[in-house]
Amino acid sequence: MSELARIGVAIESELLEQFDKLIETRGYASRSEAFRDLIRTELNTESTAAPNAKVVGTLTLLYDHHVRMLAEKLTEMQHEHHDAIVSTLHVHLDHHNCLEVIVMRGKAADVQAIASRLIAAKGVKQGRLTLAAAGHSHTHSH
């Protein structure tokens, strides 16, 4: 870990109260760690914004597997983009619903376009893409 630099931040007391509640809810050890995560999140967002940025990401889909041909269509679309799709996790939630988590990598614009097509498929109830910059050191896990 690099050397720590101390800074002072002026913040409205009401906003700080709300931030402290958020910190407590999320289980942060300190305000400093919460601030560092916020900064990392913004840096990651910035570094994945350029269309040609190299990214990794997860696409989470919730869909009704009874919708005619949806599972086949999703599988076919994944085969079309096998170069960008690293892995897929499929979970049968109940009689109607399936959850699919698709791990992707490539250029941001390509990954976002594939995700948009999959999310837009008829029968998909929810879809969310989460991106991270590929190979950047400012991200970490807890």
C-alpha positions in Angstrom: 0.0 0.0 0.0 1.3 3.5 -0.8 1.9 6.2 1.7 -1.2 7.8 3.2 -1.8 11.5 2.8 -4.1 13.3 5.2 -6.6 15.9 3.9 -9.3 18.0 5.5 -12.8 18.0 4.1 -15.4 20.7 4.8 -18.9 19.1 4.8 -22.3 20.1 6.0 -23.3 18.5 9.3 -26.5 17.0 7.9 -24.7 15.4 5.0 -22.1 14.0 7.4 -24.8 12.5 9.6 -26.3 10.8 6.5 -22.8 9.6 5.5 -22.1 8.2 9.0 -25.4 6.3 8.9 -24.5 4.8 5.5 -21.0 3.9 6.8 -22.5 2.1 9.8 -25.1 0.3 7.6 -22.4 -0.9 5.2 -20.1 -1.9 8.0 -17.1 0.3 7.3 -14.4 0.5 9.9 -13.9 4.2 9.4 -14.9 7.3 7.4 -11.5 7.1 5.7 -12.1 3.7 4.2 -15.6 4.8 3.0 -14.2 7.9 1.3 -11.5 5.8 -0.3 -14.1 3.4 -1.7 -16.2 6.3 -3.1 -13.1 7.7 -4.8 -12.2 4.3 -6.3 -15.8 3.9 -7.5 -15.7 7.2 -9.3 -12.2 6.5 -10.8 -13.5 3.1 -12.0 -16.6 4.8 -13.6 -14.3 7.3 -15.3 -11.9 4.6 -16.6 -14.7 2.4 -18.1 -16.5 5.4 -19.8 -14.4 5.5 -23.0 -15.8 3.2 -25.7 -12.4 1.6 -26.3 -11.5 1.1 -22.6 -10.7 -2.5 -21.8 -13.2 -3.7 -19.2 -14.4 -6.7 -17.3 -17.9 -7.0 -16.2 -20.8 -9.0 -14.9 -24.3 -8.9 -16.4 -27.0 -10.2 -14.1 -30.3 -11.2 -15.8 -33.5 -12.3 -14.1 -36.0 -13.9 -16.6 -39.0 -16.1 -17.0 -37.8 -19.4 -18.6 -41.4 -20.1 -19.8 -41.2 -17.3 -22.3 -41.1 -19.1 -25.6 -37.6 -19.7 -27.0 -36.0 -17.2 -24.6 -33.4 -19.5 -23.1 -32.4 -20.6 -26.6 -32.2 -17.0 -27.8 -30.0 -16.0 -24.8 -27.7 -19.0 -25.4 -27.5 -18.2 -29.1 -26.6 -14.6 -28.5 -23.9 -15.7 -26.0 -22.5 -18.1 -28.7 -22.4 -15.2 -31.2 -20.2 -13.2 -28.7 -18.1 -16.1 -27.4 -15.0 -13.9 -27.7 -16.4 -11.4 -25.1 -18.3 -13.9 -22.8 -15.9 -15.6 -20.4 -18.4 -17.6 -18.3 -22.0 -18.0 -17.4 -23.7 -19.1 -14.2 -27.3 -20.3 -14.5 -29.6 -20.7 -11.4 -33.1 -22.0 -11.4 -34.8 -19.9 -8.8 -38.3 -21.4 -8.9 -40.8 -22.8 -11.4 -40.8 -19.7 -13.5 -37.7 -17.7 -12.8 -34.0 -18.1 -13.7 -31.0 -16.0 -12.8 -28.1 -15.8 -15.1 -24.8 -14.1 -14.3 -22.6 -13.6 -17.4 -18.9 -12.6 -17.0 -17.7 -10.5 -20.0 -14.5 -8.8 -21.1 -13.5 -6.6 -24.0 -13.9 -3.0 -25.1 -16.5 -1.1 -23.1 -18.7 -0.3 -26.1 -18.8 -3.9 -27.2 -19.6 -5.3 -23.7 -22.3 -2.6 -23.2 -23.8 -3.4 -26.6 -24.0 -7.2 -25.9 -25.5 -6.5 -22.4 -28.1 -4.2 -23.9 -29.2 -6.8 -26.4 -29.5 -9.5 -23.7 -31.4 -7.2 -21.3 -33.8 -6.2 -24.1 -34.7 -9.8 -24.9 -38.5 -10.4 -24.5 -39.0 -12.2 -21.1 -36.0 -10.6 -19.3 -37.5 -9.0 -16.2 -34.4 -7.4 -14.9 -30.9 -6.8 -16.1 -27.9 -5.0 -14.7 -24.4 -4.6 -16.0 -21.5 -3.8 -13.7 -18.2 -2.8 -15.2 -14.6 -2.6 -13.9 -11.5 -1.4 -15.7 -9.4 -4.3 -16.7 -6.0 -4.3 -15.1 -6.2 -1.1 -13.0 -4.7 -1.1 -9.6 -7.1 1.4 -7.9 -9.8 -1.3 -7.4 -9.8 -3.7 -4.5 -12.0 -6.0 -2.5 -12.7 -5.9 1.2 
